[in-house]
Amino acid sequence: MMLSRRRSPVVASLQLPLVTTLLFLWVLSWGHATADADIANMTALQKHVSFFDRNKDGIITPTETFEGFVAIGCDVAYSRDSASSVHAALGPITSPVDAPLPHINIHIGLIHRAMHGSDSGALDAKGGLFPKNSRKYS
């Protein structure tokens, strides 16, 4: 007698969000507008976030952020969740008024809109972190 293994509804439900999220990220990365990326005239914050701009067009898509997190060694689940969170928070703030909806892409030229008080003095001129000025998490 052969035993059949049925998938738990919980396991099946966990697979759908991953597929849905990846599909969502993939669709949003299609044919977006381009922005000028002049590295010589970028601020330290713009240089810092430009790492995630994989195609160097001045706009960071959720897919590019996902790829950037994977490139620095983060696992797929963390990269997916982080990319989604970062773009949900910063996309609307950094999008120009005339950008197509949804405002989910991060525009490097407008990243200054996402700064907050504790960002001050944390980056050097090349966009790297100053360890003594950046927040320490313990």
N, C-alpha and C positions, 0 to 999 in steps of 0.2 A: 504494500500500500504506500503510495507516494503522498507525502504531506505537502500541501501547498502553503506557500508563505504569502500572506496578504500584507500589504503595506498599511501601516497605521495611518489613520486620517491626519494625525499630527505631522508625520513625516511627509505625506503628500502635500499638505498645506505649506510646509516650509520650502518646498521646491518652487512653487509658483512665484513667490515674491522675488527670488533670485532671477528667474527667467524674465519676469516682468520688469524688474529694475534694469537688467542689462539691455533689454529691448528698448526701454525708455531712454537710457543713456545713448544707445546706438542711434536711435531716431533723432534725438536732439543734436547729434553731432553732424548731421547732414547739412550741407551747403549753407553755412552761416556767412554773414557779412564779414568783411575783413577790416581790420583797423591797422593803422601804421604802428610799427614797432621799431622805434629809433633807440637802440640800446645806449648809444653815446649820450643821449639827453634824458635818460630815465632817472627817476629818483631811486633811492636805496630800496624803498618798499616795492617799486615796480620791478627792479632787478631781482629782488627776492622772490616775488611770485612768478616771474617769467620762467622759472624752472619748469613750472607746470604747463606752460604754453609750448607744447611739443612741436607744433608746426610753425611757431614764431610769427603768427599773424596778428598778435595783439589781443586775441580773444581766447579765453580758456574755457573749453567745453567740459562738461562732466566727464566725458570719456578721457580727455587729456589729464584731468585731475586724478582719475582712477589709475591711468597708466603711470603717472608721476609717483603716486603712493606705492604702486607695485615696484617701480624702479628703485625706490629707496629701501625696499625690503619688507614692506608691509604685506600681510596676507590678503587674499582676495576679499574675504568678508569685511575686514577692517577698511580696505581701500574703497569698496563699494559704499559702505555706510558713511565713511568720511566724505567721499566725493558728493554724495547726496546731501549731507548736512551742510557742507561748505557752500555748495551752490544754492541750496534753498535759502541760506542766510545772506550770502554776498551777491548773488545774481541780481536780485531786484535793486539792491543799493547801487551797484556799479553799472547797471545798464543805462544807456542813453534813452531819452524819452521816445525817440523814434525807432528804437530797436524792436524787431518782431517779437510777439509774444510766443511762448512764455519767457519772461525775463530770467532765464536760468544761467546764461553764460556770464562769465566774469570778464569785464573789459579792463585790461591793464591800465589804460590811460585814465580811467576813473576810479582806480583802486583807493585813492586818497579818501574817497567818501566812506570807506569802510574802516578807517583808522579810529582808534580810541585812545584815551589819555595814556594808558600804560604802554602804548607802542613807542612812545617818544624815546629816542636814544638807544633803542634795542638793536638797530642795524647799522653796519658800517657802510661806507660809500659803495662797496661792491654788492651789497645786499646780504652779506653774511651777518650772523648774530654775534653781538658782543656778549659773551657769557656773563660778565659782571652786571650788565644793564638789563638783560632779559630776565623775565620772571622765572623763579625756580619753583618747581613743583616737587613736593616730597610726599 
